[in-house]
Every structure is written in C-alpha cells, then in structure tokens.
Amino acid sequence: MVSFEYYKNSNKNYKNNGDIKIPFLYGTLTFETNSTNEIEIEIPYDEFDRWKQIERFGIIKIKVPYIKSKQLYRIYDLEKDMLSYKIKARHIFYDLIDNILLDNRPTNCDCETALNNILTDTGFTGQSNIHIGNTAYYINKNCIQAICGDIDPSIINRWGGEILQDNFKVIINDRLGANYGVKIKYGLNIENVSLDDSTDNICTRIYPLAFNGVMLPEKFVNSPIINNYPKLKCNFVSMEDLRLKDKETTQEELQDDTVTYFDTENELYTAMRKRCNTLFAGGLDKPSISGTVNMIALENTLEYADLKELVNVGIGDTVTVEHKDIGINIATRCVGFEYNLVTEKYNKIELGSIQQNYFYKQSDIQNTVNNILNKTNGIIGDDGYVKAEKIRGTINANNTQMQVMRNVATDSPVKAILFEDNVKDSPTYGAMALGTMGFMIANKRTLDDKDWDWQTFGNGSGFTANLIKTGKLIGDNTSIDLDTGVIESIMNDGSKVIINPAEGFYNEFGDSKNEYYHLSYAGEVGFTSTQIKTIQLPDEFKGKNFKIMVFPKRLDGANNQFTDGIGDANHVLTEWGINFDNTSAYCNYEAGTFQAYMYSTFLDLSSRTFVNANPIMGFLAIA
C-alpha cells in the first residue's frame, strides 16, 4: 500500500522525514494552471489507529507528477465515514492567503523582483524568467490576491505567466511544459472525450484594415488551409498600429514605439500581408480545442490507440491534435489534470488554452487576434525578421528542430551522440547532443525533469544561444566586441562605421573621425529689445555634445506691423544679427540648453527715427 509522510502542526522541519508514514487506499491530485492544486486522500481505520494522529492544518508530503521533489499540502478538511477517513489538503503555497500586504509597491521591475517583493518575510521565494518591466501597487491585499487574484495589478495579470508551486518556491515562467512531440488523433464520434472544437473565432479570410481604414489592393488574405472548410470564415482585422507616413506626421509621432510608419504604400501593404500570415501561423484559421479526456474510461477501448500518448503529457505541454474530421493539425496544451496518487496514472486530462480565468474571456475575433499577437509580442518585426531581444523564440524553434536529432542519439550513433552527466552536484553536470544536424548544449533540466533544458544550438545555418558571456563575433564586414560593446562595419570605400559606448557613433577613415548625428530638433524663438534667451532642448539632448544652427525666421517690426517680413514703404531694415556660437560659452551640454540673442533695427522714414523690431530666430539642434 502506498503511503505519505505526515507532519504535525508543531513540526516545521520539512526537510527531514515526517512524524509518521501513513498508508492510504485512494488519493487524487487536482491541478489546474494558475488556479487549483489540491489533493483528496482516503486512509483506512487500521489496527494502529494512525488516522487519529491526523489533525486539521497538519502537513502531508507526497509524490506528485508535475515536479521531481515531493510536495507539501496543508490539511483543511477532515471527514469520517463508515469505511475510511477522508482528507482534503491544499498546496502549501495557499498559506500565503494569510500574509497581508498593507502597502507594497514593486516599481519598474521584472517579474521575479516583483514576486520576491510580495514574498518578503513570508518564508517563500520567487523565481521567474519574465524580464519585462512593470509596476503594481498592492494596498490591503493578501499575497494570493497579489500573485494570482482577480485584481487588475496581480502578477499574473500585470506581468503574465504561468504558476508552478514547488513547496516554498513560487515559479512564474512565461509558460509551463514544452513541446515533447505528443500527438493524438481526434474525431467528433469518440466517446469519453468531451472536447469542444469551437470554430466561433476562426477566420480563413482576413480583410486587414490599417490606420484610417487603408485596405490592400486585393482587399483580403486567404489562409493556406481555406479549402479544408466547407465555407468561408471571413472577418475584418484592425491594424491601427500600421500607418502611412505623410507630410503632417510629426517627429513625436514617429518616435511612438507602439506605431510603425511606412514611407510608401507598397511597404505598408507588405507589412499588412505579413501580419495576416503571422495570425494564420498563430492559429487564427484553426478551431480551438478544449475539454476533458477520460483516460480511465478509454483505457480498454479501440480509440485508446489514438490517444495513448497523453499518458506521457505534463502540465503545460503542447499536444498536437490531428483532427480527423477536417484534416488539419491543431496545437493545444495540457492545462490541468486529475491524477491517481495510488496507481500513478491520470484519471482525466484537461486540454485547452491557459485560462486567465480571473480576467479576460476570448469572445470575439479581435480578442483572438490580440491574443495571438501578444503571444508573439514583437518577436517578428514588420520587416519579417526576428528581433534580437526576442531571441527566445528562435531558441524554442531550434529546440523543436534539434529534438529530432536528440531522439535518435542513442538509437543511431552514426548520426548523433548524446553525452550527459545526470549527477547534479558533479562538476561536469550537463548534456551535449552532437550529430549531423548540429549540436545542442544544456546545463540544467526542465522543471518537470523530463528532459534537458536545451538553450544553446549550432547547425549549418548558424549558432543560437540564450547567453554569450564574453568574446568577439567577427563576420566578413562586421565585428561585435561583447566585452567593450564596440560594433564596427567596413564600408565599400574602406571607411568604418563604428558604434562605441564611450565615443559615440562615427565614421572613421584613416586618422579622421566624423560623428554621425542621430538626434535632431527644430524650433523657433522670438526676441524683444536686448533680451537674451535660454532655450531648453528635449531631454534626450542632455549630456550630449550637440550642435546648433541658427538663422533668421522673420524680421518684423513690433506687433507684426511690417507685413512683408522685412519692412514696408515707410520702414527700411538697417541692421540685424544673431549672437551665438557653438561653444560652452553659449551651450550648457549637461543641461541641454543654449543661449542666444537676435536683434533687428528698422528706420522709420516718416519720423526719421530708428525702431527696434521683434525678430523671430529659427534653430536646428543635432546630436
């Protein structure tokens, strides 16, 4: 009979064995991503009366399928019946509901920093691979509310991610599980598989609408699998962030990171088509699969052969569903399960998308579009290339490709070899798969301990790594020094374009260096009498060695009485000038300011007197 370790309320030393081992007749673990993690256990009334030692709020330590280490569960309900003693317990993580945050404000930080801010003095620690910066305020909230509650600034809402509880460690990663190649076949006539393949929000023909309602010349983009369906599924998709530049577009608008501007209509159309193809690749043209697979009921049926790979699935893992009725493959995920703690098999498996069940419901086509784009979240730019800061996507793609090689490593030594050291404290702990398709290296296991966490890859097309610590990357015309941050590119004329953190951005030809200017700002200022003015440039000019060009914008008399700009029949311009020089006498480089004075004088012919005008000076700042 299987057993669990039990710790009395007074025993907090969970690293050692419990106070007693207790056998049990039946037990289930229910796990739902970002929601439930609890167990129900039935123990017999044995001759030693071990059941009498169990108290409410005691701790159970037990083996679970989602992580290698045994997990702690706190008892919250006890029930006696004629045949057994029933116990209900929640993961120790939920103890955090009793930790109160009076005023906690993680500010402009990544997910792990925010999580550990919340967990200060609780005995728990946080871990995350989500590096986006964000801010949240928690006033009079408990820690569970702050981490995964139905409030706007909770960690799951503000930073995103999926929670894995590992005793007193709270892990929130961008996703749980991985794609281990699990594939099943599904048809609508299979009993004991209550899956919903909703087609409400699919679209096989997109009519993209850019800013101001701009449409493609051909109006729409078709899905590659449009002919797999008996009818068209069409819809408009807003792409307001894709805009055509015009003469009224301001410099401030061009600097808006949330909008992409294009010089020509053809460039805009290309970006719209790429966005449509990105949406199709993300699954907009495929139904969403969700629901329950009853593994126990299926075990002795003919359909079990189509679904048996699910026995190896883990929480968060990708499951490819071969939909036999419409002839396409659909990617879904394991989002929850009910697990038999005695037989160590799944009773039920929940498939679907990770439910942000505290916040958003995907109810229409635009929400589905936004969900796909948020998953890719800038990985692919409008030029179609992978952004460097989103290289994790490239790593995951390589991982899928290289998994083929890894899987044959031991079976086909001529094609591939797998070297690994599984002793965690060993100085050579890690793995390397090497073969005809390339190589991949790992220095740690995945959270579920199913495989190595491959993060470094090389093949005939290039090299990808999640971290390069030091050294120099050298190509035919470009080199990048990872220690100094200096980037050099050789031009056709033999000159070098250099980006140097210490010296700036410049062109080097022989012994000469000529700076490139990448900031510009234009404006104008008016003067009266002998007034000297200090002009403040935008903040990005502060601390830079900027240059100023000044010029007369308008030479008027007072109150614009000289309407032709230089005088009229009764007024003649006799003198004007600008006092300014690009030196520290006039420029405060640290503050981003400069001083100037402009004057102009007209002769009033009717009174034979000189008139001081109010000139307007234009300027252009570059840095």
C-alpha positions as CSV (number, residue, x, y, z in Angstrom):
1,M,0.0,0.0,0.0
2,V,1.3,3.4,-0.9
3,S,1.9,6.0,1.9
4,F,2.6,9.6,2.6
5,E,4.6,11.4,5.2
6,Y,2.6,13.4,7.9
7,Y,3.9,16.3,9.9
8,K,2.2,17.5,13.0
9,N,1.4,21.2,13.4
10,S,4.4,21.6,15.7
11,N,6.9,20.0,13.3
12,K,8.2,22.6,10.8
13,N,11.3,20.7,9.7
14,Y,10.0,19.5,6.4
15,K,13.5,18.7,5.1
16,N,13.5,15.7,7.4
17,N,11.1,12.7,7.5
18,G,7.7,13.4,8.9
19,D,6.4,12.3,12.3
20,I,4.7,9.2,10.8
21,K,4.2,7.4,7.5
22,I,0.5,6.7,6.8
23,P,-0.7,4.3,4.1
24,F,-3.8,5.3,2.1
25,L,-6.4,3.5,0.0
26,Y,-7.2,6.1,-2.6
27,G,-5.9,9.6,-3.5
28,T,-6.3,12.1,-6.3
29,L,-4.4,15.3,-7.2
30,T,-6.3,18.0,-9.0
31,F,-4.2,20.6,-10.8
32,E,-5.4,23.5,-12.9
33,T,-2.8,26.0,-14.2
34,N,-2.9,29.3,-12.3
35,S,-5.8,28.0,-10.2
36,T,-6.1,24.7,-8.3
37,N,-3.5,22.4,-6.7
38,E,-5.1,20.2,-4.0
39,I,-5.3,16.5,-3.0
40,E,-8.1,14.3,-1.6
41,I,-6.9,11.1,0.2
42,E,-8.8,8.2,1.9
43,I,-7.0,6.3,4.7
44,P,-8.2,3.1,6.4
45,Y,-9.0,2.7,10.1
46,D,-6.0,0.4,10.8
47,E,-5.2,-1.5,13.9
48,F,-2.5,1.0,14.9
49,D,-5.1,3.9,14.8
50,R,-2.7,6.0,12.8
51,W,-5.6,8.1,11.5
52,K,-6.1,9.5,15.0
53,Q,-2.8,11.4,14.7
54,I,-4.0,13.5,11.8
55,E,-5.1,17.0,12.6
56,R,-6.6,19.9,10.7
57,F,-3.7,22.2,9.5
58,G,-1.2,19.3,9.6
59,I,1.1,18.8,6.6
60,I,1.2,15.9,4.1
61,K,4.3,15.3,2.0
62,I,3.7,13.3,-1.1
63,K,5.0,12.4,-4.6
64,V,3.3,14.3,-7.5
65,P,3.7,14.0,-11.3
66,Y,4.4,17.7,-12.2
67,I,7.8,18.1,-10.5
68,K,10.5,15.8,-9.2
69,S,10.5,16.8,-5.5
70,K,7.8,15.7,-3.1
71,Q,5.3,18.4,-2.3
72,L,3.7,19.8,0.9
73,Y,0.0,20.1,1.3
74,R,-1.8,21.6,4.3
75,I,-5.0,19.8,5.5
76,Y,-8.1,22.0,5.5
77,D,-10.9,19.4,5.8
78,L,-11.4,16.0,7.6
79,E,-14.4,13.7,7.2
80,K,-15.1,10.4,8.8
81,D,-17.4,7.7,7.3
82,M,-18.0,4.1,7.9
83,L,-15.1,2.7,5.9
84,S,-12.4,5.4,5.7
85,Y,-11.1,8.7,6.9
86,K,-11.2,11.4,4.1
87,I,-8.6,14.2,4.0
88,K,-8.6,17.3,1.8
89,A,-5.4,19.4,1.6
90,R,-4.2,22.4,-0.5
91,H,-0.7,23.0,-1.6
92,I,1.4,24.9,1.0
93,F,1.5,27.8,-1.5
94,Y,-2.0,28.7,-0.4
95,D,-0.7,29.5,3.1
96,L,0.1,32.9,1.6
97,I,-3.5,33.9,1.8
98,D,-2.9,34.7,5.4
99,N,0.0,37.1,4.6
100,I,-1.3,40.6,4.3
101,L,0.3,43.4,2.2
102,L,-0.6,46.8,3.7
103,D,1.3,48.9,1.2
104,N,3.5,47.0,-1.3
105,R,4.7,48.7,-4.5
106,P,7.1,46.9,-6.8
107,T,8.1,49.6,-9.3
108,N,9.5,49.4,-12.8
109,C,10.9,45.9,-12.2
110,D,10.8,42.4,-13.7
111,C,8.5,39.6,-12.6
112,E,11.0,37.9,-10.3
113,T,11.8,41.2,-8.4
114,A,8.1,42.0,-8.1
115,L,7.3,38.4,-6.9
116,N,10.1,38.5,-4.2
117,N,8.9,41.9,-3.1
118,I,5.5,40.5,-2.4
119,L,7.0,37.4,-0.7
120,T,9.3,39.4,1.7
121,D,9.3,37.9,5.2
122,T,6.9,35.1,4.2
123,G,9.4,32.2,4.1
124,F,8.7,31.8,0.4
125,T,10.9,32.8,-2.5
126,G,10.0,33.6,-6.1
127,Q,11.6,32.7,-9.5
128,S,10.7,33.8,-13.0
129,N,12.1,34.1,-16.5
130,I,9.8,37.0,-17.4
131,H,12.0,40.1,-17.8
132,I,9.6,42.8,-18.9
133,G,9.5,45.8,-16.6
134,N,6.2,46.8,-14.9
135,T,4.7,48.5,-11.8
136,A,1.9,47.5,-9.5
137,Y,0.5,48.7,-6.1
138,Y,-0.9,46.4,-3.5
139,I,-2.8,48.1,-0.8
140,N,-4.6,46.0,1.9
141,K,-4.3,42.8,-0.2
142,N,-3.2,39.2,0.7
143,C,-0.3,37.6,-1.1
144,I,-2.5,35.2,-3.1
145,Q,-4.6,38.1,-4.4
146,A,-1.4,40.0,-5.3
147,I,0.0,36.9,-7.2
148,C,-3.0,35.4,-8.9
149,G,-6.1,37.1,-7.7
150,D,-8.9,38.7,-9.7
151,I,-7.5,42.2,-9.3
152,D,-6.1,44.3,-12.1
153,P,-2.4,44.6,-10.9
154,S,-1.9,41.0,-9.8
155,I,1.3,39.4,-11.0
156,I,-0.4,37.1,-13.5
157,N,-2.4,40.0,-14.9
158,R,0.3,42.7,-15.0
159,W,3.4,40.5,-15.9
160,G,1.7,37.4,-17.3
161,G,3.0,33.9,-16.9
162,E,2.0,30.5,-15.5
163,I,2.5,29.4,-11.9
164,L,4.2,26.3,-10.7
165,Q,4.2,25.6,-6.9
166,D,7.4,23.9,-5.6
167,N,6.9,23.9,-1.9
168,F,8.2,27.2,-0.6
169,K,9.3,28.3,-4.1
170,V,6.8,30.1,-6.3
171,I,7.8,29.8,-10.0
172,I,6.1,32.0,-12.6
173,N,7.5,31.4,-16.1
174,D,6.3,32.6,-19.5
175,R,5.0,29.1,-19.9
176,L,5.0,25.7,-18.2
177,G,5.8,22.5,-20.0
178,A,7.2,22.2,-23.5
179,N,6.6,20.5,-26.9
180,Y,7.8,16.9,-26.4
181,G,6.1,15.8,-29.6
182,V,2.9,14.4,-28.0
183,K,0.4,13.8,-30.8
184,I,-3.2,12.4,-30.7
185,K,-6.0,11.7,-33.2
186,Y,-9.5,13.1,-32.5
187,G,-12.9,12.7,-34.2
188,L,-16.2,14.0,-33.1
189,N,-17.6,10.5,-32.6
190,I,-15.1,9.3,-29.9
191,E,-16.8,8.6,-26.6
192,N,-15.3,9.6,-23.2
193,V,-13.6,12.5,-25.0
194,S,-15.7,15.6,-24.3
195,L,-13.7,18.1,-26.3
196,D,-15.1,21.3,-27.8
197,D,-13.5,22.3,-31.1
198,S,-15.0,25.7,-31.3
199,T,-15.0,27.5,-34.7
200,D,-16.6,30.7,-33.5
201,N,-13.5,32.7,-33.5
202,I,-11.6,31.3,-36.5
203,C,-11.0,33.3,-39.7
204,T,-9.9,31.8,-43.0
205,R,-10.1,35.1,-45.0
206,I,-8.8,38.3,-43.4
207,Y,-9.7,41.8,-44.5
208,P,-6.9,43.8,-42.9
209,L,-7.6,47.5,-42.0
210,A,-4.6,49.7,-41.4
211,F,-4.8,53.2,-39.9
212,N,-7.6,55.4,-41.5
213,G,-9.2,52.3,-42.9
214,V,-6.5,51.6,-45.5
215,M,-7.1,48.3,-47.3
216,L,-5.0,46.1,-49.5
217,P,-5.4,46.5,-53.3
218,E,-6.6,42.9,-53.4
219,K,-8.7,43.5,-50.2
220,F,-8.1,40.2,-48.4
221,V,-5.5,37.5,-47.5
222,N,-6.6,33.8,-47.5
223,S,-5.5,31.1,-45.1
224,P,-3.3,28.3,-46.5
225,I,-6.0,25.8,-45.3
226,I,-9.0,27.8,-46.5
227,N,-10.1,24.8,-48.6
228,N,-10.2,22.4,-45.6
229,Y,-13.5,24.0,-44.6
230,P,-16.9,23.7,-46.3
231,K,-17.5,27.5,-46.1
232,L,-15.5,30.7,-45.8
233,K,-14.9,32.3,-42.4
234,C,-14.3,36.0,-43.1
235,N,-13.7,39.0,-40.9
236,F,-12.1,42.4,-40.7
237,V,-8.9,42.7,-38.6
238,S,-7.9,46.1,-37.3
239,M,-4.2,47.0,-37.7
240,E,-4.3,50.6,-36.5
241,D,-0.6,50.5,-35.5
242,L,0.4,50.2,-39.2
243,R,0.4,53.7,-40.7
244,L,1.4,55.5,-43.8
245,K,3.7,58.5,-43.2
246,D,2.5,61.8,-44.7
247,K,3.6,65.5,-44.5
248,E,1.6,66.1,-41.4
249,T,3.3,63.2,-39.4
250,T,5.2,64.8,-36.6
251,Q,8.6,63.8,-35.1
252,E,6.9,63.0,-31.8
253,E,4.5,60.6,-33.7
254,L,7.4,58.9,-35.4
255,Q,9.0,58.2,-32.0
256,D,5.9,56.4,-30.7
257,D,7.1,52.8,-30.2
258,T,3.5,51.4,-30.4
259,V,3.1,52.6,-34.0
260,T,5.0,51.6,-37.2
261,Y,5.2,54.2,-40.0
262,F,5.9,53.4,-43.6
263,D,7.3,55.7,-46.4
264,T,5.4,54.1,-49.2
265,E,2.1,52.3,-49.8
266,N,3.8,49.1,-51.0
267,E,5.8,48.9,-47.7
268,L,2.5,49.3,-45.8
269,Y,0.8,46.6,-47.9
270,T,3.7,44.2,-47.4
271,A,3.5,44.7,-43.6
272,M,-0.3,44.1,-43.6
273,R,0.1,40.8,-45.6
274,K,2.9,39.6,-43.2
275,R,0.7,40.4,-40.2
276,C,-2.1,38.3,-41.7
277,N,0.3,35.4,-42.3
278,T,1.5,35.7,-38.7
279,L,-2.1,35.4,-37.5
280,F,-2.7,32.3,-39.6
281,A,0.6,30.8,-38.3
282,G,-0.6,31.6,-34.7
283,G,-3.8,29.5,-35.3
284,L,-6.4,32.1,-36.3
285,D,-7.5,29.7,-39.0
286,K,-7.8,26.7,-36.7
287,P,-10.5,25.8,-34.2
288,S,-9.6,25.9,-30.5
289,I,-9.6,22.5,-28.8
290,S,-10.6,22.4,-25.2
291,G,-12.2,19.9,-22.8
292,T,-11.6,16.7,-21.0
293,V,-10.2,13.3,-21.9
294,N,-11.3,10.5,-19.5
295,M,-8.2,8.3,-19.6
296,I,-9.6,5.6,-17.3
297,A,-12.8,5.1,-19.4
298,L,-10.7,5.0,-22.6
299,E,-8.1,2.5,-21.4
300,N,-9.9,-0.6,-22.8
301,T,-11.4,0.9,-25.9
302,L,-10.3,0.8,-29.6
303,E,-9.9,4.6,-29.6
304,Y,-7.2,4.4,-26.9
305,A,-4.5,3.8,-29.5
306,D,-5.2,7.3,-30.9
307,L,-4.9,8.9,-27.5
308,K,-2.4,6.8,-25.6
309,E,0.4,9.3,-25.9
310,L,-1.4,11.5,-23.4
311,V,-0.1,9.3,-20.6
312,N,3.2,11.0,-21.0
313,V,1.9,14.5,-21.1
314,G,2.8,17.0,-18.4
315,I,1.2,20.3,-17.2
316,G,1.7,23.0,-19.9
317,D,2.9,20.5,-22.5
318,T,1.9,21.1,-26.1
319,V,-0.4,18.4,-27.6
320,T,-0.9,18.3,-31.4
321,V,-4.4,17.1,-32.2
322,E,-4.9,15.5,-35.6
323,H,-8.5,16.4,-36.3
324,K,-9.7,13.5,-38.4
325,D,-13.0,15.2,-39.5
326,I,-11.4,18.3,-41.1
327,G,-8.0,17.0,-41.9
328,I,-5.8,19.5,-40.0
329,N,-3.4,19.5,-37.0
330,I,-4.3,21.8,-34.1
331,A,-2.0,22.7,-31.3
332,T,-3.5,22.7,-27.8
333,R,-2.0,22.3,-24.3
334,C,-2.4,20.3,-21.1
335,V,-3.9,22.9,-18.8
336,G,-5.0,20.6,-16.0
337,F,-5.4,17.0,-14.8
338,E,-6.8,14.7,-12.2
339,Y,-4.1,12.2,-11.1
340,N,-4.5,9.0,-9.2
341,L,-1.9,9.0,-6.5
342,V,-2.1,5.3,-5.9
343,T,-1.8,3.9,-9.5
344,E,0.3,7.0,-10.6
345,K,-1.9,7.4,-13.7
346,Y,-4.1,10.2,-15.0
347,N,-7.8,9.9,-14.4
348,K,-8.6,12.9,-16.6
349,I,-6.6,15.4,-18.7
350,E,-7.8,18.9,-19.4
351,L,-6.8,20.3,-22.8
352,G,-7.2,23.9,-23.9
353,S,-5.6,27.3,-23.6
354,I,-4.3,28.6,-20.2
355,Q,-7.3,30.3,-18.7
356,Q,-6.8,33.8,-17.4
357,N,-10.0,33.0,-15.6
358,Y,-9.7,35.9,-13.3
359,F,-9.6,38.5,-16.1
360,Y,-10.3,38.1,-19.8
361,K,-12.6,35.9,-21.8
362,Q,-11.8,35.4,-25.5
363,S,-15.2,36.2,-27.0
364,D,-14.7,37.7,-30.5
365,I,-12.3,37.7,-33.4
366,Q,-10.3,40.8,-32.5
367,N,-9.6,39.4,-29.0
368,T,-8.3,36.2,-30.6
369,V,-6.2,38.3,-32.9
370,N,-4.8,40.3,-30.0
371,N,-4.1,37.1,-28.1
372,I,-2.0,35.7,-31.0
373,L,-0.1,38.9,-31.4
374,N,0.5,39.1,-27.6
375,K,2.0,35.6,-27.7
376,T,4.4,36.6,-30.5
377,N,4.6,40.1,-28.8
378,G,7.1,41.7,-31.1
379,I,9.2,38.6,-31.9
380,I,8.8,39.2,-35.6
381,G,9.2,42.8,-36.7
382,D,7.3,44.3,-39.6
383,D,10.3,43.6,-41.8
384,G,9.8,39.9,-41.2
385,Y,13.0,39.4,-39.2
386,V,13.3,38.1,-35.6
387,K,14.1,40.9,-33.1
388,A,17.3,40.3,-31.1
389,E,15.6,41.0,-27.8
390,K,13.1,38.3,-28.6
391,I,15.7,35.6,-29.4
392,R,13.9,33.2,-27.0
393,G,11.5,32.4,-29.9
394,T,14.5,31.4,-32.1
395,I,15.8,29.1,-29.3
396,N,12.4,27.4,-29.0
397,A,12.2,26.9,-32.8
398,N,15.7,25.4,-32.8
399,N,14.8,23.2,-29.8
400,T,11.9,21.7,-31.8
401,Q,14.2,21.1,-34.8
402,M,17.1,19.7,-32.9
403,Q,14.8,17.4,-30.8
404,V,14.6,15.1,-33.8
405,M,18.4,14.7,-33.7
406,R,18.4,14.2,-29.9
407,N,15.8,11.5,-30.1
408,V,17.9,9.3,-32.4
409,A,21.1,9.9,-30.5
410,T,21.3,6.6,-28.8
411,D,19.5,4.6,-31.5
412,S,21.6,5.8,-34.4
413,P,25.1,6.6,-33.1
414,V,26.4,7.2,-36.6
415,K,24.0,10.1,-36.9
416,A,24.2,11.5,-33.4
417,I,25.8,11.0,-30.0
418,L,24.3,12.1,-26.6
419,F,26.8,13.0,-23.8
420,E,25.2,13.6,-20.4
421,D,26.1,13.7,-16.7
422,N,23.0,13.4,-14.6
423,V,24.7,13.8,-11.2
424,K,23.5,17.2,-10.1
425,D,26.5,18.1,-7.9
426,S,29.0,16.9,-10.4
427,P,31.4,19.5,-11.9
428,T,30.6,18.1,-15.3
429,Y,26.8,18.1,-14.8
430,G,25.0,18.8,-18.1
431,A,24.4,17.4,-21.6
432,M,25.5,17.8,-25.2
433,A,23.9,16.2,-28.2
434,L,26.1,16.2,-31.3
435,G,25.3,14.9,-34.7
436,T,24.9,15.5,-38.4
437,M,22.2,18.2,-38.0
438,G,24.3,20.2,-35.5
439,F,24.7,20.3,-31.7
440,M,22.9,21.5,-28.6
441,I,24.0,22.0,-25.1
442,A,22.2,22.2,-21.7
443,N,23.4,22.8,-18.1
444,K,20.1,22.2,-16.3
445,R,17.0,20.0,-16.5
446,T,13.4,21.2,-17.3
447,L,11.2,21.9,-14.3
448,D,9.3,18.7,-14.9
449,D,12.7,16.8,-15.2
450,K,11.5,15.1,-18.4
451,D,14.4,16.4,-20.5
452,W,17.4,18.7,-20.5
453,D,16.6,22.4,-20.9
454,W,18.4,22.9,-24.2
455,Q,19.4,26.6,-24.7
456,T,22.5,26.6,-26.9
457,F,22.4,25.4,-30.5
458,G,24.5,25.2,-33.6
459,N,24.0,23.9,-37.1
460,G,24.9,24.5,-40.7
461,S,22.8,27.7,-40.8
462,G,24.4,29.4,-37.7
463,F,24.6,29.5,-33.9
464,T,22.0,30.4,-31.3
465,A,22.4,30.8,-27.5
466,N,20.4,32.3,-24.7
467,L,23.6,33.9,-23.3
468,I,27.0,34.7,-24.7
469,K,29.2,35.8,-21.8
470,T,32.3,37.2,-23.5
471,G,34.3,37.3,-26.7
472,K,34.1,38.8,-30.1
473,L,31.8,38.0,-33.0
474,I,33.5,38.5,-36.4
475,G,32.0,38.4,-39.8
476,D,33.3,39.4,-43.3
477,N,32.4,43.1,-42.8
478,T,31.2,43.5,-39.2
479,S,32.6,42.7,-35.8
480,I,30.9,42.9,-32.4
481,D,33.1,43.1,-29.2
482,L,30.9,41.7,-26.4
483,D,33.3,42.9,-23.8
484,T,33.5,46.6,-24.8
485,G,30.2,46.9,-26.7
486,V,32.0,48.3,-29.8
487,I,30.4,47.4,-33.2
488,E,32.4,48.0,-36.4
489,S,31.3,47.7,-40.0
490,I,33.6,48.2,-43.0
491,M,32.1,50.3,-45.9
492,N,32.8,49.8,-49.6
493,D,35.2,52.8,-49.6
494,G,37.3,51.3,-46.8
495,S,36.0,53.5,-44.1
496,K,34.5,52.1,-40.9
497,V,31.1,52.9,-39.3
498,I,31.7,52.5,-35.5
499,I,29.3,52.5,-32.6
500,N,31.3,52.9,-29.4
501,P,29.6,53.3,-26.0
502,A,32.5,55.5,-24.9
503,E,32.9,57.6,-28.0
504,G,29.5,57.6,-29.7
505,F,28.5,56.9,-33.3
506,Y,31.0,57.9,-36.0
507,N,32.7,57.2,-39.3
508,E,36.5,56.5,-39.3
509,F,38.7,56.9,-42.4
510,G,42.4,56.6,-41.7
511,D,43.2,59.0,-38.9
512,S,40.0,61.1,-39.3
513,K,36.8,60.7,-37.3
514,N,33.5,62.3,-38.3
515,E,30.5,62.0,-36.0
516,Y,27.1,60.8,-37.1
517,Y,24.1,62.7,-35.7
518,H,21.1,60.7,-34.8
519,L,19.1,63.3,-32.9
520,S,17.5,66.4,-34.4
521,Y,15.1,69.0,-33.1
522,A,13.9,72.2,-34.8
523,G,12.2,75.2,-33.3
524,E,11.9,79.0,-33.2
525,V,12.0,81.7,-30.5
526,G,11.1,85.4,-30.5
527,F,13.1,88.3,-29.1
528,T,12.3,91.7,-27.8
529,S,14.6,94.6,-27.2
530,T,18.0,93.4,-25.9
531,Q,16.6,90.2,-24.3
532,I,19.0,87.2,-24.1
533,K,17.1,83.9,-24.1
534,T,17.9,80.4,-22.8
535,I,16.4,77.7,-24.9
536,Q,15.7,74.3,-23.4
537,L,16.2,71.3,-25.8
538,P,14.3,67.9,-25.2
539,D,15.7,65.6,-22.5
540,E,17.5,63.3,-25.0
541,F,20.0,66.1,-25.7
542,K,21.1,66.4,-22.1
543,G,24.7,65.3,-21.6
544,K,25.4,65.2,-25.3
545,N,27.8,67.4,-27.4
546,F,25.1,68.8,-29.5
547,K,25.4,71.4,-32.4
548,I,23.1,74.3,-33.1
549,M,22.4,76.0,-36.4
550,V,20.6,79.4,-36.1
551,F,19.0,81.6,-38.8
552,P,16.5,84.4,-39.1
553,K,13.0,83.2,-39.4
554,R,11.3,86.5,-39.6
555,L,12.4,90.2,-39.3
556,D,9.3,92.1,-38.3
557,G,8.5,95.3,-36.6
558,A,6.7,95.3,-33.3
559,N,3.3,93.6,-33.3
560,N,3.9,92.3,-36.8
561,Q,3.2,95.8,-38.3
562,F,5.6,95.1,-41.2
563,T,3.6,92.6,-43.1
564,D,6.0,91.7,-45.9
565,G,8.5,90.3,-43.4
566,I,11.3,92.9,-44.0
567,G,9.6,96.2,-43.9
568,D,7.2,98.3,-45.9
569,A,7.2,101.7,-47.7
570,N,7.8,103.6,-44.5
571,H,10.3,101.3,-42.9
572,V,13.7,100.1,-44.1
573,L,15.8,97.4,-42.5
574,T,19.1,98.9,-41.5
575,E,20.7,96.2,-39.2
576,W,20.1,92.7,-37.9
577,G,22.2,90.0,-36.3
578,I,22.4,86.9,-34.1
579,N,24.8,86.4,-31.2
580,F,25.6,82.7,-30.8
581,D,28.5,80.3,-31.1
582,N,28.8,76.5,-30.7
583,T,31.0,76.8,-27.6
584,S,30.5,76.2,-23.9
585,A,30.1,80.0,-23.5
586,Y,26.7,79.6,-25.1
587,C,25.9,75.9,-24.7
588,N,25.2,74.0,-21.5
589,Y,25.7,70.5,-22.7
590,E,24.8,68.8,-19.4
591,A,21.5,70.7,-19.0
592,G,20.7,70.5,-22.8
593,T,20.3,74.3,-23.1
594,F,21.8,77.1,-25.2
595,Q,21.7,80.9,-25.0
596,A,21.2,83.3,-28.0
597,Y,20.3,86.9,-28.8
598,M,18.8,88.2,-32.0
599,Y,18.3,91.9,-32.9
600,S,16.9,93.9,-35.9
601,T,16.5,97.6,-36.4
602,F,14.3,99.5,-38.9
603,L,14.4,103.2,-40.0
604,D,11.0,104.9,-39.8
605,L,11.1,107.2,-42.8
606,S,8.1,109.2,-41.6
607,S,9.6,110.2,-38.2
608,R,13.3,109.8,-39.2
609,T,13.8,107.5,-36.1
610,F,15.1,104.0,-35.6
611,V,12.7,101.3,-34.5
612,N,13.8,98.2,-32.6
613,A,11.9,95.2,-34.1
614,N,10.9,91.9,-32.5
615,P,12.7,89.3,-34.7
616,I,12.0,85.5,-34.8
617,M,15.0,83.2,-34.8
618,G,14.8,79.7,-36.1
619,F,17.2,76.9,-34.9
620,L,18.1,73.3,-35.6
621,A,19.7,71.1,-32.9
622,I,21.6,67.9,-33.8
623,A,23.5,65.4,-31.7
